[in-house]
């Protein structure tokens, strides 16, 4: 087996699904709240950030109403991304009958323990075991980034069909692990999963759920990307909030560009994590020299984690292409093999590239002041140093 793939690529596509692309919270939250309002038996919600803002309270009101009418409602948040949730809005939900848990709660904000980097970064929901949501959208207002009328650029999918059972299974598994760790005893076994039939009126949309954890699925999302990039014939379009790939990922992108595939990266122009932002910019010279097209989006915050390859491969999920998502956090991506879905996502991204993004050109890089170049190189070196100190870097981030 090639050294580029130390283990088999992930499988698990299932047909008969209906997936609807949701653009930003403007489309996602109305769809999520409508599903919660119609729930009859059970709601599972996972999110990295749950903000106590207008959006968070609208979702909370729907969850509380569901609990009061007898629906079993379970909300799992990350203990760092939503560190104040349990003592704030989560307490109100608990009073309404919602079960609330935090994944790896913060014991202290200034501790340097390695496990602090292992976060629950997934954004998932399953309603009655029949309807699912997955993507990159946290429970937070779309317009909290000071960008005026432009919402945060992000995506999610609404899922019907057999794939929902896999979403349900992974959410129930993590819920049980966290509940056991918090309460100190094994919870009761959940009810059997429902048997889901193909979505009515659908020819059969092929899709897979890929998760990243530290046991059997350490590299599934990364390998799915690499496999799609390696097989690309015409176009690779990646929109990613935090883009700092390892050596192997960079190699595959550069090889694709070298064989004539049009490779386009849509990245953040305004960032809330400057260290990673400058480290990413240190890659621009190499990418541009190989013929990769790089665009920065600065109309609002870019939080997307999506990609389209050729005419029929697409992914929407929570995983960034950086060491923290690919090596540390719990992530979940939906991968779709369907020309219609891929075409819709591609059209959305192409519209952003054409109308709202700034292309980075080789002459722009050549005109950079020496200090800017120094900052970018120093940021990249510092990130690699920190990964080495924590012993998480792995071969993919080695020279």
N, C-alpha and C positions, 0 to 999 in steps of 0.2 A: 504494500500500500504506500502511496506517495507520502513523503514527510510533511507535505502541506496539509494532509488530512490524517491525523494520527488515529482516528476511529471513524466508523461508517457515518455517512451523512444522515441526518434525521429524516425519518419517514412519517407517515401518519396522515396523509390526505384522506379526507372523507367527502363523498359527494352528496348531492341533494340539499344543499344549503342555499339560503337567500341572505345575502349580505348587502346592507345599505351603507354607503359612505356618508359620514357625518362630518361636516366642516366646522371646526371650532365649536366653542360652547354655545354659540348662537343656534346651532342645529342639535347639538348633543343633549343639552340639559332639558329642553322641551320633550325630546323623545324619551329620555330616562325618567323624567317625572311622570309622563303619561303611563309608562310601563309600571312604575311603582304604584300609581293610583289604581291600576287594574289588577294588582297582585291579589291572589286568593289564599296562598299557602305560605310562601317563603320568599325572602329577599336576601341575597348576599351582595354586599358592596365592599370593594377594596379600593383604597386610594392612598397615594403617597402623601398628598397635601389635602387637608380638609379645612378650608378657611371659614372663619366666623364672619362672613360678609353676606351681602344680599343673596348671592347665588347659593352659598352654603346653607343659609336659613330656608330658602325655598325647597331645597332637597331635603333638609332636616324635617320640615313641616310635612312633606309627603311621607317620609319614613315613619314619623311619629303617628300620623293618621293611620297608616297601614298597621302598625303595631297595636293601636287601640281597637282596630276592628278584628284582631285575632291573628294577623299574619305574623309568622316568626321572622323577625328582622335582625340581621347580623351585620355589623359594620366593623371592618378591620382597617385601621389606619397605621401608618408608619410612626414609630416612636420619636423619630427625629423630624421628618417632614411635617408632621402634625403634632408636635410635642406638647402643645397646650390644649389639644382637643378633648382629652379625657376629663380635664378639670373645668372645661368651659362648655362648649356646645354639646359635647358628648354626655355630660352630666344631665343635661336637659333631655336628651334622647333616652338615656337610661331610665329616667323618671317616667317616660312615656311607655316603657316596656321594651325598648330596643336593647339588644345585647351589643356592647361596645368593647372592643379590645384594641390594644396597641402592640405592634410588632417591635420587639427590642426597645422598650421605653428608655429614654435618656436618664441615666443615673446622675450624670454631671456633664455640664456643657464643655468643660475644659479638660476632660480626661482624654488620654491618648491610646486607649485600648483598641486593638486592631478590629475587634468585632463591631465597633461603631460604624465602620464602613460598609457592613453588610446590611443593606436596607431593603425594605419592601417597596419597590418602585412601580409595582403593577397598578393599572387602573382598570378594574374589571367589575362587572355586575351581572348577576343572573337572577331572573325573576321566575318563580314557580318551576324552575328547572326546564323552562320552555323557551325563554327569550334571553339572549345574552348581549352584553356590550363589552368592547375591548378597545384599547387605544392608548393615547398619550395624554388625555385630558384629565387633570386633577379637578377636585370639587373646589373651585375658586372662580371668582368673577373674571370674565374675559377681558375686562377693561381696567384692571388694577395696575397696569404697567405704565400709566401716564402717556398713552399714545393717542389720546383723543377718541375719534370715532372708529379706529381700526382695532378689531379684536385680535387677541393672541392667535397666531397662526398654528393650528393644531388639527388633528384628525382622530376620529374614532370610527368604529363600525358597529352597526346593529345586526345581530346574528339570529337567524332562525334555522332550524334543522338539526341534524345529528351532531354537528360540531358543538352545540350548546352543552351536551352531556360532558364533553371534555373540559369545557370551561368550568362547569359545575363541579366536576371531580377535583380539579386542581384547587379551586377555592375552598371546598370543604376540607381538603387535606391540610392546607395551610391553617385554616381556622382551628382545626382540631389540634395541630401542633402548638399553636400559640395558646389556646385555651388550656391545654395540658400543662404547658410551662408556667402559666400564670396561676392556675388553681392548684397544681400539684397532684392531680389525679386524672386518669384517663376519662374523657367524656363518653357519654353513651354513644354507641354506634348510630350514625344517621340512617334515616330511611333509605331504602334502595333507590338508586337513580331511575328516573323514568326512561322508558324506551321512546326515543324520539324518531319520528318518521320524517322522510324528506319533506321539505317545505312545499306546500301545495302550489301548483302552477309553475313549478320550476323545472327546467331541463336537467339541472344538476350542477351547481356551482361547486367546484373542487376547492377545499380549503383545509388548512392544518393549523393547529394550535401549537406553537413552540414556546417553551418556557426555559428560563435560565435559573438553575439553582446550583447548589454545591455538591450534589450527589450524582444522580444519573444523567443530568442535563446541563452540564457545565458549559458546553460549547454549541448547543443546538442552534441558537439564533445566529451566532457568528458563522457556523458552517453553512447554514441556509443561504446567508448572504454570499459567502464565498463560492458556493456551488452555482448560484444564479449568475454571479459576475463572471465566473470561469466559462459558463456556457453562453454568455451574451453574444449576439450577432450584430445588433444594430445600435442599441441605445441603453444606457444606464442613467437613471435619474434618481438621485438621492437627496432628500431633504432631511436634515438632521440638526437638532439643536446643539448638541455637544459632540463635535466630530474630531476625535483624536485617535485614529486607528493605529493598530500595531503594524509591525513590519510586514507580516503576511498579507493583511488586508490591503495595505498600500501597494504591495507588489502586484496583487491581482487587478487592482484598478489601473495601474500603470500598464500592465500587460494588455488589458482590454483596450485602452486608448491606443496602444502601439499597433494593435491589429485592425484599427479603423473603427472601433466602436465609439460612438459619441458619448462621452462621459460628462455628466453635468452634476455639480454639487451646489445645492442651495443651502447656505449656512447663515448663522446669525450675524447681523450687522450691529445689533445692540445686544449686549450680553450682561447677565447678572452674575457671571463668574469670570472675572477678568483674567485670572491665571490660565484657565482652560482656553479662553478666547484668544489670548496672545499665543499660547502654545499651538493652537490650530493654525493661526496665521503663519507660523513658522514653516508650515508644510506647503504654502502657496507656491513658492518658487519651483519646487520639484514637480508639483502637479501641473502647473502651467507649462513648464518646459516639455512635459510629456504630451501636451495637447488636451488636458482636462480643462473643462470650462467651469470656472468658479464664480458664484454669485453670492452677494451678501444682501439679506433682507433686513431693512431697518425701518420700515413703516410702523411696525409694532414688534413685540417679542415673537421670535420664531421658536416654537416649542415642539414642532413636529418630529416624528420618528418614522418616516415612511420612505418607500422606494418603489420604483417601477423598472423592470428590466424587459426590454423588447416589447412584445405585444400582449403577453398573457401572464406575466409574473408580477405580483405586487405584494407588499407587506405594509401593515399598519400595526403599530404597537407602542410599547413603552420604552423599548431599548434604544438608548443612544449608541453611537459607535465610538465609544471611549472606554478606557480601562475600567471605570467604575461600573458601567452597565454590563460590559462583556465579561468581566472577571469577578464581580463582587455581588451586585444587587440581584434580588429576585425580580425577574422581568417576564413579560408575556407579549408575544407578537402573533398576530394572525397572518398567515401567508396564503395568498389566493392565486389559483391558476384559472383565470377567466379573462378573456379578452375584453368583455364589457366593463368589468370592474377595473381592470388595469387601465383601460382607456379613459374612464371617468377620472381616476386619480391622476393620471398623466395630464389630462386637460386642465385640472385644477392647478397642478404645479406649474405647468407651462404658462398659464395665465399670470401667475405670480412672478415667474421669471421674466416674462415679457413686460409686465406693467408696473411691478413694485420692487424690483431688485436691481442692484448695481453690479455690473460685471467687473470683476477684478482682472486687469490686463497685465501682460508682462511689463509694459512700460510704466504702469503704476508701481510695480514692485521695484523697478530699477530706480525710480525717483524717490524712494523712501529715504528719509534721513537715517544716518548711521545709528542714532539713538533708538529709533523705532525697531530697526533690525536687531539691535542688541537686546531690547526688551523681549522680543519674540523668541529669540534663541535662548535667552535666560529662562523664560517661562517654560519652554519645552524641556530644558535640562532639569529644571526644578521639579516638574511633574514626574519625570523619569526617576529622579533621585528619590522622591517620596514613595514611588511605587517600589523601588528597590529596598528602601528602609522597612517598608511594611511587608516585603517579600511576596507581593502579589503580582509582580510584573509579568513573570513567565517569559518564555522564549519569544513570544510575538512582539514584545517591547524591547528586545535586545537588539544590539547592532548586528 
